[in-house]
């Protein structure tokens, strides 16, 4: 995923889909962490849960022999606490869901330098989407005010 890919996909979503949710995208080959639009999955008018989103448009597997239908539900991590370096656990005011693609599982893949930087050295080969949940668990769009917390959440 490159910066030019992000803008092209964003324009397609804005043009064709009004009921999207916004999430942070940590692209494996990007230089920044943008907020991107994630539309509901096929057959859904509005997504209320992460598995109702078409997040596979952002987290595509990178392989010739991959099936066209991929079960992304096994690539989701829900986080509602942050553990500090000292071991102190802090409950978050909002829950976050991280969807990830392990699209590069070999040494020739591109290490996600952003994940490495914000997590203190985690070697991750792939992209991440970070979603936010409201007080009652519904999906809500992230804002730049959520950025610091979302980056801490990635160090799960």
KAWO-V616549 format. One record per residue. PHI is phi as a letter, one per 20 degrees, with the letter a starting at -180 (NA if undefined). OMEGA is omega in whole degrees, 0 to 359 (none if undefined). Layout:
<<PHI,OMEGA> <PHI,OMEGA>>
This chain:
<<NA,179> <d,180> <g,180> <f,177> <f,182> <g,182> <f,180> <f,181> <f,178> <g,181> <f,178> <f,181> <f,181> <f,182> <f,191> <d,190> <c,181> <e,188> <e,182> <e,173> <d,179> <e,181> <b,173> <e,175> <d,175> <d,183> <f,185> <f,180> <c,183> <e,180> <d,179> <b,180> <d,181> <e,168> <e,182> <d,180> <e,179> <d,183> <f,173> <f,179> <f,179> <g,180> <n,179> <d,175> <e,179> <b,181> <e,174> <d,177> <c,182> <g,182> <f,174> <e,180> <e,176> <e,183> <f,177> <f,174> <f,178> <e,185> <d,181> <e,173> <f,183> <d,179> <a,182> <f,188> <e,179> <f,175> <f,180> <f,176> <d,186> <d,179> <f,182> <e,183> <f,178> <e,181> <d,182> <c,177> <c,178> <e,184> <c,176> <c,175> <c,174> <c,177> <d,180> <f,178> <g,180> <f,179> <n,180> <f,181> <e,179> <d,177> <f,179> <e,176> <f,176> <c,175> <e,177> <c,175> <d,178> <d,173> <d,185> <c,174> <c,174> <e,187> <f,179> <c,183> <d,182> <c,186> <f,178> <e,182> <f,179> <e,175> <f,179> <f,184> <f,179> <f,177> <f,179> <g,182> <f,186> <e,180> <d,178> <m,173> <p,179> <f,179> <e,182> <c,179> <d,181> <q,183> <d,179> <c,168> <d,179> <d,180> <d,179> <d,176> <d,176> <f,184> <f,181> <e,176> <n,181> <f,177> <f,173> <c,180> <f,175> <f,173> <c,179> <f,174> <f,179> <e,190> <g,183> <f,180> <f,180> <f,179> <f,175> <f,179> <f,182> <f,181> <e,184> <g,none>>
